[in-house]
Amino acid sequence: MSTQETELQKIRIWDAPVRVFHWLLVFSFAGAYLTAESEYWRLVHVTLGYTLGGLLAFRLVWGVVGTRYARFSSFVRGPGAVLRYLKSLRSGQPEHHLGHNPAGAVAIVLLMLMGFGIVATGYATYNDLGPDWLGEVHDLLANGMLLVIAGHLFGVVSASLQHKENLVRAMVTGYKAGAADQGIRRTWATVAVALVIAVLGFWWLQWQSAPKPDAGTAQTSQAVQTAQAAQSGQNKVSN
Ligand code: HEM
């Protein structure tokens, strides 16, 4: 979509749910990745993994019913469009897209599919469902996703430079420069707030089910006392 001939102004491209989804996804993936190896942080890892799954499920729905640039139909393109876009970058006259460009969309779809794969294999492993190698697939997918994220970041930075457009800022504020009639009308802040409340509520519920350190200590010391009492009883009998 060319915006070069029209007068540009600040227009809203990303609605609030897309932006909240994106940054919660970044937080959940980063947190889950960093806590993956530790037994101590297991509940945090699992909680952030489920959050990732919930966010992706939300985005699937929003990709159908959401605003213009959030819809999959507006940015998921076939290989022809991707090649055309990549060729245009080399020609020095890069095609400009107000929403996701076709190459960026490939990384986005891949990230979403890998995210679902990670959540499904993680759930199966955590709940002892299915064969043991699912755990290996889980690790492999998580590391593969890290590679795709590196590609995603490279794409974001290079597209920002090519188009002289700060894409990261747009993913924070929702705004880009474009023709007045190309912006979205509503930001759907209430949906974004509902998403944040759902995530915080889920985290709170998970926190409630976490083993309390005090209760653990009390139980342990009670168990030690019981064992000691049993031992002294045995000693008395044998004396
Ligand atoms: C865990 C790491 C990350 C994942 C899984 C991820 C995933 C995604 C996804 C799924 C989208 C599509 C958003 C949508 O339409 O709903 C997206 C877009 C985007 N992401 Fe990320 N992202 C990650 C990290 C980052 C980071 C660290 C940055 C910036 C520093 C970033 C910047 C962007 C930008 C600017 C877009 C919009 C690209 C465009 O204009 O087409 N992402 N990302």
py3Dmol code that shows the C-alpha trace and the ligand (Angstrom):
import py3Dmol

protein = """\
ATOM      1  CA  MET A   1       0.000   0.000   0.000  1.00  0.00           C
ATOM      2  CA  SER A   2       1.650   3.234  -1.030  1.00  0.00           C
ATOM      3  CA  THR A   3       1.463   6.192   1.311  1.00  0.00           C
ATOM      4  CA  GLN A   4       4.015   8.263  -0.503  1.00  0.00           C
ATOM      5  CA  GLU A   5       1.762  10.487  -2.615  1.00  0.00           C
ATOM      6  CA  THR A   6      -0.727  11.313   0.178  1.00  0.00           C
ATOM      7  CA  GLU A   7      -0.151  13.756   2.984  1.00  0.00           C
ATOM      8  CA  LEU A   8       1.003  11.815   6.022  1.00  0.00           C
ATOM      9  CA  GLN A   9      -0.270  12.279   9.517  1.00  0.00           C
ATOM     10  CA  LYS A  10      -0.239  10.396  12.791  1.00  0.00           C
ATOM     11  CA  ILE A  11      -2.750   7.554  12.522  1.00  0.00           C
ATOM     12  CA  ARG A  12      -3.614   4.617  14.773  1.00  0.00           C
ATOM     13  CA  ILE A  13      -2.561   1.234  13.357  1.00  0.00           C
ATOM     14  CA  TRP A  14      -2.237  -1.159  16.315  1.00  0.00           C
ATOM     15  CA  ASP A  15      -5.206  -1.414  18.654  1.00  0.00           C
ATOM     16  CA  ALA A  16      -4.635  -1.756  22.407  1.00  0.00           C
ATOM     17  CA  PRO A  17      -5.272  -5.548  22.589  1.00  0.00           C
ATOM     18  CA  VAL A  18      -2.566  -6.239  19.952  1.00  0.00           C
ATOM     19  CA  ARG A  19      -0.028  -4.133  21.864  1.00  0.00           C
ATOM     20  CA  VAL A  20      -0.907  -5.598  25.268  1.00  0.00           C
ATOM     21  CA  PHE A  21      -0.842  -9.092  23.756  1.00  0.00           C
ATOM     22  CA  HIS A  22       2.610  -8.462  22.249  1.00  0.00           C
ATOM     23  CA  TRP A  23       4.326  -7.155  25.375  1.00  0.00           C
ATOM     24  CA  LEU A  24       2.700  -9.749  27.664  1.00  0.00           C
ATOM     25  CA  LEU A  25       3.856 -12.412  25.203  1.00  0.00           C
ATOM     26  CA  VAL A  26       7.417 -11.070  25.342  1.00  0.00           C
ATOM     27  CA  PHE A  27       7.315 -11.046  29.165  1.00  0.00           C
ATOM     28  CA  SER A  28       5.825 -14.560  29.389  1.00  0.00           C
ATOM     29  CA  PHE A  29       8.254 -16.118  26.934  1.00  0.00           C
ATOM     30  CA  ALA A  30      11.291 -14.423  28.519  1.00  0.00           C
ATOM     31  CA  GLY A  31      10.186 -15.401  32.043  1.00  0.00           C
ATOM     32  CA  ALA A  32       9.353 -18.987  31.082  1.00  0.00           C
ATOM     33  CA  TYR A  33      12.666 -19.365  29.241  1.00  0.00           C
ATOM     34  CA  LEU A  34      14.707 -18.037  32.165  1.00  0.00           C
ATOM     35  CA  THR A  35      12.978 -20.279  34.730  1.00  0.00           C
ATOM     36  CA  ALA A  36      12.968 -23.414  32.566  1.00  0.00           C
ATOM     37  CA  GLU A  37      15.890 -25.249  34.158  1.00  0.00           C
ATOM     38  CA  SER A  38      15.094 -24.722  37.818  1.00  0.00           C
ATOM     39  CA  GLU A  39      12.939 -27.017  39.967  1.00  0.00           C
ATOM     40  CA  TYR A  40      12.491 -24.165  42.461  1.00  0.00           C
ATOM     41  CA  TRP A  41      10.909 -21.885  39.813  1.00  0.00           C
ATOM     42  CA  ARG A  42       8.816 -24.658  38.220  1.00  0.00           C
ATOM     43  CA  LEU A  43       5.401 -23.183  39.116  1.00  0.00           C
ATOM     44  CA  VAL A  44       6.441 -19.791  37.706  1.00  0.00           C
ATOM     45  CA  HIS A  45       7.654 -21.498  34.534  1.00  0.00           C
ATOM     46  CA  VAL A  46       4.392 -23.441  34.142  1.00  0.00           C
ATOM     47  CA  THR A  47       2.285 -20.367  34.953  1.00  0.00           C
ATOM     48  CA  LEU A  48       4.046 -18.236  32.337  1.00  0.00           C
ATOM     49  CA  GLY A  49       3.754 -21.109  29.841  1.00  0.00           C
ATOM     50  CA  TYR A  50      -0.024 -21.323  30.368  1.00  0.00           C
ATOM     51  CA  THR A  51      -0.175 -17.527  30.085  1.00  0.00           C
ATOM     52  CA  LEU A  52       1.575 -17.805  26.710  1.00  0.00           C
ATOM     53  CA  GLY A  53      -1.037 -20.356  25.616  1.00  0.00           C
ATOM     54  CA  GLY A  54      -3.912 -18.154  26.771  1.00  0.00           C
ATOM     55  CA  LEU A  55      -2.467 -15.094  25.035  1.00  0.00           C
ATOM     56  CA  LEU A  56      -2.038 -17.004  21.779  1.00  0.00           C
ATOM     57  CA  ALA A  57      -5.605 -18.340  21.987  1.00  0.00           C
ATOM     58  CA  PHE A  58      -6.836 -14.768  22.498  1.00  0.00           C
ATOM     59  CA  ARG A  59      -4.782 -13.569  19.510  1.00  0.00           C
ATOM     60  CA  LEU A  60      -6.299 -16.300  17.300  1.00  0.00           C
ATOM     61  CA  VAL A  61      -9.751 -14.930  18.022  1.00  0.00           C
ATOM     62  CA  TRP A  62      -8.620 -11.282  17.715  1.00  0.00           C
ATOM     63  CA  GLY A  63      -6.994 -12.144  14.387  1.00  0.00           C
ATOM     64  CA  VAL A  64     -10.496 -12.875  13.091  1.00  0.00           C
ATOM     65  CA  VAL A  65     -12.700 -10.334  14.884  1.00  0.00           C
ATOM     66  CA  GLY A  66     -10.138  -7.598  15.663  1.00  0.00           C
ATOM     67  CA  THR A  67      -9.389  -4.311  13.924  1.00  0.00           C
ATOM     68  CA  ARG A  68      -8.142  -3.917  10.330  1.00  0.00           C
ATOM     69  CA  TYR A  69      -4.371  -4.476  10.792  1.00  0.00           C
ATOM     70  CA  ALA A  70      -4.817  -7.066  13.568  1.00  0.00           C
ATOM     71  CA  ARG A  71      -6.700  -9.425  11.225  1.00  0.00           C
ATOM     72  CA  PHE A  72      -4.767 -12.345   9.773  1.00  0.00           C
ATOM     73  CA  SER A  73      -6.477 -11.686   6.451  1.00  0.00           C
ATOM     74  CA  SER A  74      -4.707  -8.311   6.311  1.00  0.00           C
ATOM     75  CA  PHE A  75      -1.148  -9.607   6.716  1.00  0.00           C
ATOM     76  CA  VAL A  76      -0.820 -13.375   6.142  1.00  0.00           C
ATOM     77  CA  ARG A  77       0.346 -13.681   2.530  1.00  0.00           C
ATOM     78  CA  GLY A  78       1.571 -16.438   0.207  1.00  0.00           C
ATOM     79  CA  PRO A  79       5.200 -17.035  -0.845  1.00  0.00           C
ATOM     80  CA  GLY A  80       4.735 -14.827  -3.943  1.00  0.00           C
ATOM     81  CA  ALA A  81       4.007 -11.728  -1.870  1.00  0.00           C
ATOM     82  CA  VAL A  82       6.892 -12.514   0.494  1.00  0.00           C
ATOM     83  CA  LEU A  83       9.350 -12.835  -2.429  1.00  0.00           C
ATOM     84  CA  ARG A  84       8.027  -9.668  -4.044  1.00  0.00           C
ATOM     85  CA  TYR A  85       8.534  -7.773  -0.785  1.00  0.00           C
ATOM     86  CA  LEU A  86      12.082  -9.130  -0.338  1.00  0.00           C
ATOM     87  CA  LYS A  87      12.925  -8.238  -3.963  1.00  0.00           C
ATOM     88  CA  SER A  88      11.588  -4.722  -3.421  1.00  0.00           C
ATOM     89  CA  LEU A  89      14.006  -4.309  -0.502  1.00  0.00           C
ATOM     90  CA  ARG A  90      16.937  -5.111  -2.809  1.00  0.00           C
ATOM     91  CA  SER A  91      15.683  -2.772  -5.517  1.00  0.00           C
ATOM     92  CA  GLY A  92      16.047   0.202  -3.171  1.00  0.00           C
ATOM     93  CA  GLN A  93      12.307   0.973  -3.491  1.00  0.00           C
ATOM     94  CA  PRO A  94      10.912  -1.081  -0.623  1.00  0.00           C
ATOM     95  CA  GLU A  95       7.177  -1.800  -0.643  1.00  0.00           C
ATOM     96  CA  HIS A  96       5.641  -0.053   2.355  1.00  0.00           C
ATOM     97  CA  HIS A  97       2.978  -1.766   4.466  1.00  0.00           C
ATOM     98  CA  LEU A  98       1.189   0.041   7.251  1.00  0.00           C
ATOM     99  CA  GLY A  99       0.458  -3.273   8.983  1.00  0.00           C
ATOM    100  CA  HIS A 100       2.913  -6.183   9.137  1.00  0.00           C
ATOM    101  CA  ASN A 101       4.959  -6.596   5.978  1.00  0.00           C
ATOM    102  CA  PRO A 102       4.735 -10.043   4.279  1.00  0.00           C
ATOM    103  CA  ALA A 103       8.206 -11.164   5.456  1.00  0.00           C
ATOM    104  CA  GLY A 104       7.559 -10.056   9.028  1.00  0.00           C
ATOM    105  CA  ALA A 105       4.261 -11.928   8.895  1.00  0.00           C
ATOM    106  CA  VAL A 106       6.117 -15.190   8.180  1.00  0.00           C
ATOM    107  CA  ALA A 107       8.087 -14.784  11.435  1.00  0.00           C
ATOM    108  CA  ILE A 108       4.892 -13.846  13.306  1.00  0.00           C
ATOM    109  CA  VAL A 109       2.990 -16.931  12.115  1.00  0.00           C
ATOM    110  CA  LEU A 110       6.011 -19.119  12.914  1.00  0.00           C
ATOM    111  CA  LEU A 111       6.300 -17.617  16.412  1.00  0.00           C
ATOM    112  CA  MET A 112       2.614 -18.256  17.072  1.00  0.00           C
ATOM    113  CA  LEU A 113       2.736 -21.855  15.811  1.00  0.00           C
ATOM    114  CA  MET A 114       5.902 -22.613  17.782  1.00  0.00           C
ATOM    115  CA  GLY A 115       4.326 -21.001  20.851  1.00  0.00           C
ATOM    116  CA  PHE A 116       1.351 -23.365  20.620  1.00  0.00           C
ATOM    117  CA  GLY A 117       3.708 -26.340  20.125  1.00  0.00           C
ATOM    118  CA  ILE A 118       5.712 -25.348  23.200  1.00  0.00           C
ATOM    119  CA  VAL A 119       2.603 -24.993  25.362  1.00  0.00           C
ATOM    120  CA  ALA A 120       1.131 -28.336  24.193  1.00  0.00           C
ATOM    121  CA  THR A 121       4.355 -30.332  24.739  1.00  0.00           C
ATOM    122  CA  GLY A 122       4.989 -28.531  28.040  1.00  0.00           C
ATOM    123  CA  TYR A 123       1.499 -29.373  29.280  1.00  0.00           C
ATOM    124  CA  ALA A 124       1.896 -33.030  28.287  1.00  0.00           C
ATOM    125  CA  THR A 125       5.325 -33.295  29.942  1.00  0.00           C
ATOM    126  CA  TYR A 126       4.251 -31.552  33.160  1.00  0.00           C
ATOM    127  CA  ASN A 127       1.176 -33.783  33.492  1.00  0.00           C
ATOM    128  CA  ASP A 128       2.957 -37.024  32.522  1.00  0.00           C
ATOM    129  CA  LEU A 129       0.860 -37.484  29.398  1.00  0.00           C
ATOM    130  CA  GLY A 130       2.387 -39.081  26.317  1.00  0.00           C
ATOM    131  CA  PRO A 131       5.909 -40.367  25.709  1.00  0.00           C
ATOM    132  CA  ASP A 132       9.062 -39.035  27.431  1.00  0.00           C
ATOM    133  CA  TRP A 133      10.506 -37.573  24.232  1.00  0.00           C
ATOM    134  CA  LEU A 134       7.820 -34.867  24.258  1.00  0.00           C
ATOM    135  CA  GLY A 135      10.012 -33.143  26.846  1.00  0.00           C
ATOM    136  CA  GLU A 136      12.876 -33.112  24.330  1.00  0.00           C
ATOM    137  CA  VAL A 137      10.566 -31.666  21.659  1.00  0.00           C
ATOM    138  CA  HIS A 138       9.520 -29.002  24.204  1.00  0.00           C
ATOM    139  CA  ASP A 139      13.179 -27.951  24.753  1.00  0.00           C
ATOM    140  CA  LEU A 140      13.934 -28.062  21.039  1.00  0.00           C
ATOM    141  CA  LEU A 141      10.946 -25.873  20.156  1.00  0.00           C
ATOM    142  CA  ALA A 142      11.799 -23.335  22.879  1.00  0.00           C
ATOM    143  CA  ASN A 143      15.368 -22.993  21.577  1.00  0.00           C
ATOM    144  CA  GLY A 144      14.087 -22.872  17.986  1.00  0.00           C
ATOM    145  CA  MET A 145      11.708 -20.099  19.000  1.00  0.00           C
ATOM    146  CA  LEU A 146      14.642 -18.147  20.425  1.00  0.00           C
ATOM    147  CA  LEU A 147      16.273 -18.303  16.987  1.00  0.00           C
ATOM    148  CA  VAL A 148      13.085 -17.110  15.269  1.00  0.00           C
ATOM    149  CA  ILE A 149      12.868 -14.276  17.851  1.00  0.00           C
ATOM    150  CA  ALA A 150      16.419 -13.247  16.897  1.00  0.00           C
ATOM    151  CA  GLY A 151      15.268 -13.203  13.240  1.00  0.00           C
ATOM    152  CA  HIS A 152      12.137 -11.244  14.254  1.00  0.00           C
ATOM    153  CA  LEU A 153      14.251  -8.613  16.031  1.00  0.00           C
ATOM    154  CA  PHE A 154      16.629  -8.380  13.074  1.00  0.00           C
ATOM    155  CA  GLY A 155      13.605  -7.931  10.773  1.00  0.00           C
ATOM    156  CA  VAL A 156      12.074  -5.252  13.009  1.00  0.00           C
ATOM    157  CA  VAL A 157      15.310  -3.256  13.187  1.00  0.00           C
ATOM    158  CA  SER A 158      16.119  -3.562   9.471  1.00  0.00           C
ATOM    159  CA  ALA A 159      12.549  -2.708   8.371  1.00  0.00           C
ATOM    160  CA  SER A 160      12.616   0.297  10.736  1.00  0.00           C
ATOM    161  CA  LEU A 161      15.825   1.502   9.066  1.00  0.00           C
ATOM    162  CA  GLN A 162      14.640   0.743   5.500  1.00  0.00           C
ATOM    163  CA  HIS A 163      11.363   2.584   5.945  1.00  0.00           C
ATOM    164  CA  LYS A 164      12.704   5.228   8.347  1.00  0.00           C
ATOM    165  CA  GLU A 165       9.847   4.286  10.648  1.00  0.00           C
ATOM    166  CA  ASN A 166      10.252   3.333  14.323  1.00  0.00           C
ATOM    167  CA  LEU A 167       8.311   0.050  14.440  1.00  0.00           C
ATOM    168  CA  VAL A 168       9.049  -0.618  18.107  1.00  0.00           C
ATOM    169  CA  ARG A 169       7.593   2.737  19.109  1.00  0.00           C
ATOM    170  CA  ALA A 170       4.529   1.954  16.977  1.00  0.00           C
ATOM    171  CA  MET A 171       4.081  -1.364  18.844  1.00  0.00           C
ATOM    172  CA  VAL A 172       4.091   0.668  22.092  1.00  0.00           C
ATOM    173  CA  THR A 173       1.951   3.683  21.114  1.00  0.00           C
ATOM    174  CA  GLY A 174      -0.104   2.147  18.284  1.00  0.00           C
ATOM    175  CA  TYR A 175       0.646   5.094  15.950  1.00  0.00           C
ATOM    176  CA  LYS A 176       2.403   5.365  12.588  1.00  0.00           C
ATOM    177  CA  ALA A 177       2.478   7.996   9.849  1.00  0.00           C
ATOM    178  CA  GLY A 178      -0.099   7.450   7.115  1.00  0.00           C
ATOM    179  CA  ALA A 179      -3.074   8.821   5.225  1.00  0.00           C
ATOM    180  CA  ALA A 180      -5.958   9.863   7.467  1.00  0.00           C
ATOM    181  CA  ASP A 181      -8.424   7.330   6.050  1.00  0.00           C
ATOM    182  CA  GLN A 182      -6.061   4.388   6.662  1.00  0.00           C
ATOM    183  CA  GLY A 183      -6.067   4.473  10.448  1.00  0.00           C
ATOM    184  CA  ILE A 184      -8.313   2.365  12.681  1.00  0.00           C
ATOM    185  CA  ARG A 185     -11.119   4.202  14.423  1.00  0.00           C
ATOM    186  CA  ARG A 186     -11.217   2.427  17.788  1.00  0.00           C
ATOM    187  CA  THR A 187      -8.432   1.193  20.021  1.00  0.00           C
ATOM    188  CA  TRP A 188     -10.578  -1.265  22.039  1.00  0.00           C
ATOM    189  CA  ALA A 189      -8.951  -0.376  25.348  1.00  0.00           C
ATOM    190  CA  THR A 190     -11.643  -2.260  27.292  1.00  0.00           C
ATOM    191  CA  VAL A 191     -10.636  -5.528  25.601  1.00  0.00           C
ATOM    192  CA  ALA A 192      -6.991  -4.849  26.474  1.00  0.00           C
ATOM    193  CA  VAL A 193      -7.915  -4.108  30.098  1.00  0.00           C
ATOM    194  CA  ALA A 194      -9.961  -7.341  30.246  1.00  0.00           C
ATOM    195  CA  LEU A 195      -6.939  -9.236  28.904  1.00  0.00           C
ATOM    196  CA  VAL A 196      -4.658  -7.760  31.576  1.00  0.00           C
ATOM    197  CA  ILE A 197      -7.214  -8.525  34.320  1.00  0.00           C
ATOM    198  CA  ALA A 198      -7.556 -12.128  33.059  1.00  0.00           C
ATOM    199  CA  VAL A 199      -3.766 -12.593  33.111  1.00  0.00           C
ATOM    200  CA  LEU A 200      -3.334 -11.001  36.561  1.00  0.00           C
ATOM    201  CA  GLY A 201      -6.277 -13.039  37.901  1.00  0.00           C
ATOM    202  CA  PHE A 202      -4.733 -16.246  36.594  1.00  0.00           C
ATOM    203  CA  TRP A 203      -1.369 -15.382  38.150  1.00  0.00           C
ATOM    204  CA  TRP A 204      -3.095 -14.640  41.473  1.00  0.00           C
ATOM    205  CA  LEU A 205      -4.888 -18.026  41.372  1.00  0.00           C
ATOM    206  CA  GLN A 206      -1.627 -19.796  40.627  1.00  0.00           C
ATOM    207  CA  TRP A 207       0.040 -17.921  43.491  1.00  0.00           C
ATOM    208  CA  GLN A 208      -2.701 -19.188  45.842  1.00  0.00           C
ATOM    209  CA  SER A 209      -1.926 -22.768  44.864  1.00  0.00           C
ATOM    210  CA  ALA A 210       1.829 -22.326  45.422  1.00  0.00           C
ATOM    211  CA  PRO A 211       3.276 -24.294  48.348  1.00  0.00           C
ATOM    212  CA  LYS A 212       3.743 -21.876  51.259  1.00  0.00           C
ATOM    213  CA  PRO A 213       7.296 -21.962  52.645  1.00  0.00           C
ATOM    214  CA  ASP A 214       6.010 -21.649  56.250  1.00  0.00           C
ATOM    215  CA  ALA A 215       3.514 -24.476  55.859  1.00  0.00           C
ATOM    216  CA  GLY A 216       6.288 -26.597  54.359  1.00  0.00           C
ATOM    217  CA  THR A 217       8.608 -25.912  57.287  1.00  0.00           C
ATOM    218  CA  ALA A 218       5.842 -26.587  59.810  1.00  0.00           C
ATOM    219  CA  GLN A 219       4.969 -29.857  58.097  1.00  0.00           C
ATOM    220  CA  THR A 220       8.615 -30.911  57.976  1.00  0.00           C
ATOM    221  CA  SER A 221       9.234 -30.140  61.637  1.00  0.00           C
ATOM    222  CA  GLN A 222       6.023 -31.962  62.575  1.00  0.00           C
ATOM    223  CA  ALA A 223       7.172 -34.979  60.568  1.00  0.00           C
ATOM    224  CA  VAL A 224      10.587 -34.871  62.268  1.00  0.00           C
ATOM    225  CA  GLN A 225       8.933 -34.709  65.714  1.00  0.00           C
ATOM    226  CA  THR A 226       6.674 -37.673  64.868  1.00  0.00           C
ATOM    227  CA  ALA A 227       9.658 -39.681  63.637  1.00  0.00           C
ATOM    228  CA  GLN A 228      11.640 -38.789  66.776  1.00  0.00           C
ATOM    229  CA  ALA A 229       8.718 -39.782  69.025  1.00  0.00           C
ATOM    230  CA  ALA A 230       8.391 -43.116  67.212  1.00  0.00           C
ATOM    231  CA  GLN A 231      12.139 -43.697  67.538  1.00  0.00           C
ATOM    232  CA  SER A 232      12.165 -42.983  71.291  1.00  0.00           C
ATOM    233  CA  GLY A 233       9.148 -45.280  71.743  1.00  0.00           C
ATOM    234  CA  GLN A 234      11.047 -48.087  69.993  1.00  0.00           C
ATOM    235  CA  ASN A 235      14.104 -47.449  72.155  1.00  0.00           C
ATOM    236  CA  LYS A 236      12.007 -47.751  75.325  1.00  0.00           C
ATOM    237  CA  VAL A 237      10.547 -51.073  74.179  1.00  0.00           C
ATOM    238  CA  SER A 238      13.934 -52.501  73.265  1.00  0.00           C
ATOM    239  CA  ASN A 239      15.400 -51.386  76.647  1.00  0.00           C
TER     240      ASN A 239
END
"""
ligand_1 = """\
43
HEM
C 9.619 -13.182 23.233
C 9.945 -12.457 22.209
C 8.985 -11.992 21.154
C 7.939 -12.615 20.583
C 7.455 -14.020 20.881
C 7.331 -11.695 19.645
C 6.236 -11.958 18.859
C 5.602 -11.056 18.036
C 4.342 -11.255 17.395
C 3.488 -12.504 17.521
C 4.071 -10.127 16.694
C 2.792 -9.845 15.929
C 1.939 -8.934 16.790
C 0.493 -9.027 16.432
O 0.115 -8.760 15.291
O -0.285 -9.383 17.318
C 5.162 -9.228 16.844
C 5.262 -7.992 16.245
C 6.236 -7.083 16.565
N 7.238 -7.233 17.497
Fe 7.638 -8.863 18.544
N 8.027 -10.519 19.661
C 9.035 -10.671 20.576
C 9.957 -9.735 20.962
C 9.989 -8.460 20.490
C 10.862 -7.431 20.965
C 11.879 -7.610 22.105
C 10.612 -6.329 20.208
C 11.232 -4.964 20.235
C 12.285 -4.629 20.901
C 9.564 -6.657 19.281
C 9.017 -5.800 18.378
C 7.948 -6.078 17.558
C 7.410 -5.136 16.599
C 7.917 -3.729 16.339
C 6.349 -5.772 15.971
C 5.507 -5.191 14.839
C 6.246 -5.505 13.566
C 5.603 -4.828 12.402
O 5.508 -3.605 12.456
O 5.189 -5.536 11.491
N 9.201 -7.961 19.467
N 6.077 -9.792 17.702
"""
view = py3Dmol.view(width=600, height=400)
view.addModel(protein, "pdb")
view.setStyle({"model": 0}, {"cartoon": {"style": "trace"}})
view.addModel(ligand_1, "xyz")
view.setStyle({"model": 1}, {"stick": {}})
view.zoomTo()
view.show()
